């Protein structure tokens, strides 16, 4: 038996994130680069260590290679610990029944032996799809103070958008009496953030019951939470106020990056008391040339800028050559924007090459009568000279 | 590359006396350089990239900042069970105090040297900035059957003050070593990298103790020029000497040239440094940045030209920074104008100040100073 832990975290990182299309063709969504030098998973991992949680199981399934390498021994997040730390947990073969993770609840169910080794009082369940800074410790304090069986983090969303979320209907004191997944006529605007704290003994029982229920979808939102409500367990809503963004689609990924250069958005990466940690490549500092023109941007180490960059987020080791213009875009690690290329409202994937005189995307005001959207050049795609990609267009690696 | 059968020794305190105030509270090795590095990062990275994973760092005084920078050696992949980074601070010897010369310093490391099993020892200083493949040097040392290999660069004799050693050779065999010769010709300038067998180093340490040797060049190399086979290895890559505040300034500014950066930051042999987990640099709506090196964690709202900005530097609105080196955490207030200056760590220049040095005499502000 390992040293007992009060609370450990289980981070669901196995999802494909299929709505991100070419961007998640070869990597799991939590491994997607975000915000110049981070990957999405840096946020929940950093939140864990900043909240004093030193044991995290990361459940992987879909395309885990990049994610596994990125997490490594966990030292960038201070999660290389004696008796704890970060553990990557893929599905594994067992005597008797072995299977892939069939749902969020099943993924945790299959790892009951892992959790039991730490004999925790509480288990924090997280997903690797969201950008936010949150003190899980104050959520745990609330969970304990209310003697809850399960505490669910919620945030207010605009009422007219509530039908896109899992909505918690709660009493005045926060006690949840009903959960509705994407309701047509929402009764409340408290959306679940996919962050749960369970008392482990209760959770363990419900996971086993759920596994034995053949009709179950093996999903927390769909099955576990309703089952607990039916049995009269104490579920409470923990209100979170602050920045939280699901980056599940091309548009929301683009938005979430742009939020970082918008002074009116309360997402502050500069806070020294709540650092977001990441695995740093050994790159030299960035170089801004004599001819470069930069306005309202975020740029990361290892990048070289010779062209014009406005309102954009430039990741590590990016090269923007002379005469190139990048506006309202995000350029991921290692990408090259060649001479005289124009990139507007686009996401350029890792190590992609936008060749000379290419024209990627366009401004919404120039496409009023046509369908408009953010353009995507997939990771490792090498475009031919003079490629034109209309707004909302997408080019992956294979198509070239 | 897999195993070089060689261990590294870094002399972190050598040359402290030439860098003035910059080394009043730190070693030469921990002098910040190039936007996000310390001078010792180049020596350490070169050793690691050359497959040398046991490195002893010899210090003398002021090594708190060096210890803080190096930590367990993890950032250089030197947190190892077998070998790795070994700090060798001076130990007090009754009556003699701490060491005064390179040979005494080396003798202090006898304990470390004698317990290792590697056949060769590569010794390096920290005042040369270069990306050098030491495995080539080692191969040369083995192939030539040398007792000692000294690395040099063919270059004009530097005009900056400092202590330069120059080789005279005959078919790559060193015939004499001169100190600061007066000449305007090209010379074979020693880069402070020396290879010897560990056995020979241990014998030299014994001799240092028994015969009271002081100066490695004078009392050992020059005295034994005929019996020792001292070979000269030419390094043809890019190298900068940091021998004075002025050459420190110039060496930094030379990184603004594309070609120099390409020759120093070579793909496949990266320069490692301590990770600080800064956010990416922010360039504000009114910022204007030209020909500058900027590190993560900077927030720029003013004008920056021909400058080196280390991690976490803030340049406020309306401020103008030209031809400056601003070290980690420096803060330049609104509407300041600062030219030809070196601000050490955490210097704060309050608003509406105008400060100007010249290219030959850049103004230096000591660590934490408020202007």
Interface residues (C-beta under 8 A of the other chain):
Chain A: X35 X36 X37 X75 X76 X261 X269 X270 X275 X276 X277 X278 X280 X281 X282 X283 X284 X285 X286 X287 X288 X289 X290 X292 X294 X295 X296 X297 X298 X299 X300 X301 X313 X314 X315
Chain B: X34 X35 X36 X74 X256 X258 X261 X264 X265 X270 X271 X272 X273 X275 X277 X279 X280 X281 X282 X283 X284 X285 X287 X289 X290 X291 X292 X293 X294 X295 X296 X299 X309
